[in-house]
């Protein structure tokens, strides 16, 4: 099933999302109607809880807004949260509870790609959709892909591609690559290695610290000994914060340019000025200058008192797109119809246009390279946009991690 962008937006408007859902009688009906349940088996504790917290914040804002407008198809959205602690086996158990006990048809909020791979493998059996708004591992849309999985967010290979395109124009020639020892970290390092080598530059060393590493001294020594000019990193959550702090303490940042696959506000706030000048990709930079994003940032800040981080933005986009797709399908109960309605559809995201490829359910979207920079308008460093790449330049060919 295919649709043009104009047809998609016409259907969404005619269906009434945010347009005809505001009448008091309709609101009363929506409140009384059976809710559309969205389950989040998400890391709300542990070293990567910041990502689960971001997903939850986005749900709170979107749920408040859409339910105030009458919900979707006259039904309110209900979010059900289950803490996985970042453990794949726990994620599967919690997801199964959401599906079998809570009758959830839509799952999202998985934090680590290892969790997403484990949960995704069960979705064809459960006949439910898993929507990724966080997970970066390339396998999710290649070797492990199936039709019940959709990825709204930028993948790890896409982020590595954006960084590689930017660094191809840099005078730096020698790079070290450091990725967490699980699917996303290894995928990102592999993609970076392939892309930067194609640009006739050298990866002089690679290493994979375990998730939860507290002491990076030995890795910092390896980076220094490699005589690399820059270090590309794919480290999640607190691992990245700890590495940045120790790299500064050991003086590595005076010798080696740090480049990260995801430059997050959480790290910028936790590490502070020591991260000034760090560059990296951003899956959603809150500084992107579009009317839709400016309005979103204001609403998000009004509700939460902070500026949105990467997965605040990407989760909000995923929820809005899913709601529009359910409206278009005319049902939230027939998952097959929702899948058909989502394939080859378009969506105007916070950062620009998105397109959901039918062939692998990867959302094609703009890619960004940003730099940690000071701005007197903000109480912390912000992601200053250095380069923006169109989606077709940073998205792999279908069902592969190769680029055209």
N, C-alpha and C positions, 0 to 999 in steps of 0.2 A: 504494500500500500504506500503510495507516494503522494506528497502534497507540496504545493509551492508555499513560499513564505507568506504571500498575500492571502492565499486560501486559508492557511493556518490561522493567521491573525483575524480573518473575517469570522471563521468558525468560533474562535475563542470569544470574540466580542459578542457574536450573536448568542452564544451560550450563556453569557451574562456574568463572567468572572469579573467582579469589581465594577459591574455596570448596572445590572438590574437586581442585584441581590440585597439591596439595602432597605426594602420596605419592612416596617415593623411586623406585619403579619407573617411575612416570609421568614423573618428572623425567628419568630416564635416557632414556626414549623421546623426550621433548621435545628433549633435547640431540642425539639422533641424527636427529630429523626434519628435513625440509627447512625452512629458516627462512622466515618471512614478511619480505620485504625492504621497507624504507621508505627512500626516497631523499631526501636533503636537498641540492638545489642552492642553497646558501646563502652569503651574504656573510660569510666568515670572515676577510677582510682588507678594508682600506679604511676610509672614514670612518663606515660603518654596521656595522662588524664586531661591535659590541656586541650587535646583534640576532641575528645568526647564532650568536654565542656563547651567548646565552640559549636559543635553540632547541636547541642541542647539549646544554646542561646539562640541560634538561628530558628530552631523549631518554636521556641517561645514567642519570638517576634512574628514569624509567619503565621503561626496558629492564631495569635491574637488578632492579627490583621484580617486574615481570610474569614475567620469565624464571625468577626464583627460585620462582614459584608454578606453573611448568610451561608458561608461554607462553600462546598463544591457539590453541585447537583442538589442543592438544598440540604446537604448533610454536613455537620461539623466535622472538622479534623480532630482526631484524638491521638496524641503521642504517648507511647508506652516505652519507658526506659528500663533497660536491664544492664547492670554493670558487669563487664567481662574481665576487667582488670588487665586487658591486653593479652589474654591467653586464648589461643585458637580453640582448644577443646571446650573451654567455658563459653566462648562465643557461639559455638554450635549448640551447646546445651541450652543457652539462653534464647537463641533464635528459635529452636524447636519449641520451647515453651511459648514464645510469642505466637508462633504459627498454630500450634495445636490447642493451647489453652485459651489464648486471647483472640484467636481467629483473625490474625493479621494477614493481609494479602501483600503488604509492601514493607520491605526491610531497608534500612539505611543506617548510617552512623558507624559502621565498622571502622576501626581506627588503623590497626596494623594490617598490611597486605596479607600477612599470614592468616589473620583472622578472616579477612574477606575471602581468601581462597578456600578456606575450610567451610565457611557458611555457604558460599556460592555453589560449591559442589553438591550441596543438598537441595538447592532451590528447584531443579527440575523434578525431583521427587515430590517436593512439597507443593509445587505449582504456584510459587510466589515470586515476585520480582525483588531482586536485590539491586538497589540504586546506590552506586558508589559516588560519594561527594568528597572523599578523602584519599582513597587507596591508589597508589602509584604503580604497583607491579605490572609490567607489561603482559605477563601471562594471563591476566584477567581478561584481556581482550584478544589474546592469541591462542596459546595451546589449551588454556583452561576455559575458554569462552563457551557460552551457551546462550540461548535466546532469552533466558530469564534474568540475565545480567545486563545492566546499563551503567555506563560510566559517564557522569556529567562533568567530572573534574578533569583537569590536565593530568596526564599520566607522567610517571617518572621519565620514560624515554622522550616525551614531549618537552619536559623541563630541561633535560640534558641537551636536547637538540637546540633549544633557544639559547642556552648558555654557550654551546659550541659555536653556533653561528656568530655570536657576539665576540667570542675569543678568537675566532678565525681572523678577525681584523686587528687583533692585539699583537704587539711586538713580542709578547712572551712565547717561548718555544717549549719549555720543559714543565711538565705537570705531574703531580702526584695525585692519586685518586683514593679516597677513603670513604667506604660505604658500610653501613651497618650490615651485620651478617644475617640478613634475611632477605626475602624476595625483593622488596623495593630497593634496598641498598645495593644489592648485587646487580639488579637490572639497570639501575641508574648509572653505576660505574661502568658496566658493560657498554651501555649506549654511549656514554661520554667517551670512552676509550675509542670506540669505532668512529665516532664523529670527529674527534679532535685529531686522530691519526689521519683521517681522510683530508684534513686541512693541512697536512704535512707538518704536524707538530708531534712531540714525543710524550708519551706517558711513561715516566721513568720509574714508577713504582705504584703498587696497589696494595691495600690491606683492608681487612674486614673485622672491625671490633664487634664483639657481641653486643646485642641490645642490653642496655643497663650498665655499660662500662662506666666506672667512676674515676679511673686513673688512666689518663691518656699519655702519660710520660713516655712510654716506650714507642707509641705511635708518633708522637711529636719528634722524638729522636730519629726515627726512620725517615720522616719527611725532611728533616734538616740534613741528614746524611745523603739523601738522594740528590741534593743540590737543585731541587725543583724551584722554579720561579713562582709557581702558584700551586695551591692545593684545592682540588675539587672535592666537595664533601656531600654525602647523602646520609645525614644523621638525623634521627627523629627526636623531637621533644627535648627532654632534659639531657639526653646524650649530647645534643648539639650545644645546649647552654654550657654544660660542663666543659666540652672541648674548647669552645670559644674563650671561656675564662682561663683555662689552663694554657692555651696557646698564647694568650696575652701575658700571663704571668711568666712563662718561660721565654718570652721575647721572640717567639716565632713570627708574630705579626709584623715585626720590624724587618724580617728577612724574606718572608713568603706572603704573596697575595692570597687571601682566603676567598674562595668562590664556593657558594653553597647552592645545592639544587633547589632548596626552598628557603627563602629569606622571610622569616616570620616576625611579627610584632612581639610575640612572647619572648623570643631570644633577644630582640633589640631592647626590650624593657628590662630583662633580667641581667644582661651583660652591660648595657649602657654604652658610654662613649668609646670603649675599647673596640666596638664593632664598626665604628665610623669608617666608611670606605669599602666595607665588605660588599661584594657584588654577588648576585645570584638570580635565579629565576623566581618568579612569584606566580602562583596559580591564580591568586586574586589579590592585587594590590589595592588597598582602599583609596589610594591617591589617584586612581584612574579617573580621567576627567570626562565623564559622560553625564548627561542630565539625570538618567535613571540612577546611576551610582551616587551622585551627589545627594539625591533625595534619600536613597537608602542609608547612606552614612549618617545623615541627620536623624532619621527615625531610629536607627540602631543605637546611636549615641544617646538619644533621648530616653530610650528604654533601659539601656545597660550601663550608661555612664562611661563607656570606653569606646575606642574606635574598633571597627571590625577587623579581625585577623583573617588569614587566608580561608579557613574552613568555615568561619562565620558566613563569608560571602558565598563560597561555593555550595554550602549546604542550603542557604536561602535560595540560590538559583535552582538547585535541584528540586526543592520542594515546590517552587513556583511553576517550574516546567512540568513536573508530575501532575500538579493540580490542573494545569491547562490541558494536559493530555487526557486525564480522566474526564474532564468536561467535554473534550472533543469525542472521546469514545462513547460517552453517554452512560457509562457504568464504571463503578469501582469494584464490582463483584466478579466480572468476567475478565480475568487477567489476560486472556488471549486477545481480547479486543483492545485492551490498553496497550499491549505490546505492538499490535498492528498500527494503532494510532500514533505511537511514539516513533516508529521507524520512518526514517527520511523526513522527519518534521524539523521545523525551524523554531527558534526562540530568541527573543531579544534579551540577552543577558545584561548583567550590570556592567560588564566590560565591553560589550559589543555583540555581534551576531554569533549564534551557535547553530550547529546542524548535527542531528543525530543520524549517523550512518547506519543504514540497515544491515550492512555486511558484518559489523562487529559491535554495534551499539556503543561506539566511542563518539563522544561529542567533539566535533571539530570546532575550535575556538581560538581566539588570539593568544599568542604567547608573549610573555614580558620578561625583560631583564631589568633588574632594579639595583640600586645602590643604597646602602644604609647612610642616611644623611640627616644633618641637623636642620630643623626648621623652627623658628621662634614661635610659630603658631601652635606647636604641639609640645607636650611635656616629655616626649621621648623621641628617639630617632625614628625616622619614617622611611618607607620604601620609595625612593625617588626613581621614577621610570627613566631608564636610559635608552631602551629600544623596545619597539613593539613589532611583532611579526604576525602576518596573517595566518589563519588556521591551517591553510594548505601547505605552509612552509614548515610547520612544526609538528604536524600529525603524521605518524607512520602510515605506510601503505597498509591496506586492510589486512587484518589478521597476521601482521608481521611487526617486527620492530625495526624494519628497514624504511628508509626515506627515499623519495623520488629524486 
